[in-house]
Amino acid sequence: MNAYTLTSAELAVLMDHMTGGRLLDQTAALTELQVDEQALVAAEENLLDKGLLLSLPFEQVSGVTSQLANVLSAALSPDRVCVVRTIHPDHTDPPVIFSFTSESITRNQVDQNGQHVFTEFADQDEALTEILSTGRALEAPKRSGTAKPRLVEQLLKDAQRLVMLMVVVDPAEPGAAAHSLAWVETDAGLWLVDGASDGDTPVATPVAIAGLRDRIGSILEGRVS
């Protein structure tokens, strides 16, 4: 698992190199990114020191390292993207984005210090574990084998968290296909929001972690209608 933590200025410099210098050729872009030219110069020096930008002796910067380029390319132009939102009784966590390409699977999030954290996973199985971990599903108590479906509005009264997940295939396409899934965690375990009762009131069924993992995997692989 490879991880990169970047400031906004460092990310802007990397993106500029990857787009052939087109990103920062206008003053408006600097304002939108909330960085100035001095910060960009310092960021480029830091990236060279970290070995994330390549240079040849007596020459200018030549480009982004191939491994980091794959990670950023996955975040910029994914074949599939999975967005995870975790809602607590008193707050909502920032969204965590998982991006999938044939070259890389990455997680992209902003930490509490406002830095951009990119993590690359070895395969989809590792990414699935991280998706469940993001929603704290791996920490949930085991459900009772006799538990019955319940109305979501009843579960939410005592829920530790509600996790909402959306997967979009070919997100750059106008008619991109999207699939969503949600689960609730209570003291009794995990509940998959899966269907509706009379009057279209959402209901949730108890689900084991293994079952939830399989369901998410099916959505990621396009095995759901």
N, C-alpha and C positions, 0 to 999 in steps of 0.2 A: 504494500500500500504506500504510494507516494503522495506527499502532501506539500502544498506551496501556500505560504501566507504572504499576501501582497498588499501594499498600500494602494490607494486610488491612483496616485501618481505613477507607481510602478506598473500597475495594470494598464494605465493609459499609454505608457511608453511601449510596453509589450504589444498591445493592440495596434499601435501605430506602426511598428515594425512589421507586424503580420499583414497589415493592409497596404503595405507599400508606401507608407508615409501619408496616407490620405486622411487619417483620422484627425490629426492635429494641425492640418494645414489652414484651418480657419480659427480666428479668435473665439468665435461662438462655441466651438468644441471645448476649448479650455474652460470657458465659463460654465458650461453644462457639466463638465467633469469636476468642477470645483477645485481645480489645480491651476497654478501659475507656471510660467516658464522656468522660474528658478527651481521650483519643486521638481519639474520634469528633468532638469539637468542633474539634480542630486539623485533622483530616482534611477536614472540611467547609470550613474556611477555605482550606485548600490547594486544594481542588477549585474553589472560587470564583475564586481567584487564577489558576488554570490555564485558566479558562473552560470547565470541564467541567460545572459546575453553573450554571444561569441564575438571575438574580435581577433584580427591578425596583427602581428607586430607592425607598428608604424602606419596602420590603416584604421579607418573608422569602423564602427560597430557593423558586423556583417549579418547578424540575425539572431533569432531566438533558438535555444537548444531544441532539438527535435522532440525530446520527450515532453517538454513543457508545451511545445507547439501543438502536439497531439491533444494534450489536456485542454488547452484553451480553445482549440478548434472544435472539440466536442461540445464545449459550453456555448460557443458561438453559433455553430451550425449542426445541431444534433439531428439524428435520424428519428429518435424518440426522446421525449422529455417527461420526467416524472416529478411533479411538484407535491411536496408534503407540507401540510399546515397542521399545527398542533394547537388546539384551543383548550385553555385551562379555565377554571371558574372565574379567575380574576385577570387573566391576560391571554394574549395570543402570541405564540412564538413567531419570529420572522420565518418566511417560507424557506424551505431547503429544496434545492433543485438538483435532480439527478439527470445527467445527460448521457445518451447512448449513441455511439457510432461503431462502425466496424473496427476502428482503430483504438478506441478508448471508451471507458465508462468512468464518469467523474461525478463528484458532488460539489456543488457550488453554494456557498453560504457566506453571509456577512457576520463576523463575530461581534462581541459586545464592545470591542474597541473600534469598530467600523472598518476593520480590515477584511479583505476578500480571501477566503480560504477555499482552495481547490484541492480535492482529494481524488486520486485515481485508484480504481479497484482492479484487482486481477481478473475478475470475471463477474458474470451476473449473479452467481451464488453469493459472492462476497458483498455485492451491491444490495441484494435482498436482505442480508443480515443488517446492513447499515440502514436500510429503509425502515425495518422493524425497530431498530434501535432508536432512530430519530423519533418515532412515535411512541417510544418507551414500551413497546409491546413485549419485548424480551424480559421486562421487569414485572409484568402483570402477574397476578396470582392465577393459579390454575382454576379453570372453571369447574363447576359441579356437573357431573354427568347427567344429573336429573333436571338441570335448569331448562326452562321453557322460554320460547320467544316472548319478548316484552315490548311495549310501546317505547319508542325512543324518548319521548318527552318525559316518561316516568324514569328512565335510566339516567337522563341528564341531571335530575335533581340531586343525585348522589354520585355523579361521575367525577373521577379524577381528571379525565381529559377526553376530548373528542378529537379524533385524527381524521383529516380529510385528505385524500390522495387523488390526483388526477394524472392520467397518462395521455399524452398527445403524440400521435404518430405523424411524421412529416410536418412538424409545426410551421415550417415556412410556406406550406401550401395553403391557399385560401380555404379549401374544403377539408382541412385536416381533421382526421377522426380523433375523437376524445372519449375516454372511458374514465369513470370515477368510481371511487370506493370509499367507504367510511367505516370506522369502528369506534366503539365507546369502551372505556375502561372503568370498571367499578370494583368494589371490594370483592365481588363474586367472580371477576375475571374479565375476559374480552367478549364483546358483543358486536357482531357484524351487522351493519345496517343493510338489510337485504330483502327488500320487498315492501309491501304495504298491506295494511289491514283494511277493514271497511272504512270508506270515506277517505281513502288514500292517506291515512295516517301512517307515517313511517314506523316500522317495527324492526327489531334487531334480534338476531338469533345468536345463542352462545357459540363461540368458536375457539378451537384450540390454536396455539401459535402455529403448529405445523399446517393446519388448514388455512389459516390466514396467509401464511407464506406461499402456499400453493396458489391461492386465489390471486395474489399480487403477481406471482410469476406468470400466471395465465394471461393476465392483462398486459404485462410487459411483452410477452411473446405473441400477442395478438390472437390468443386462443379463446377469446370471449366474443360474443356477438353484440 
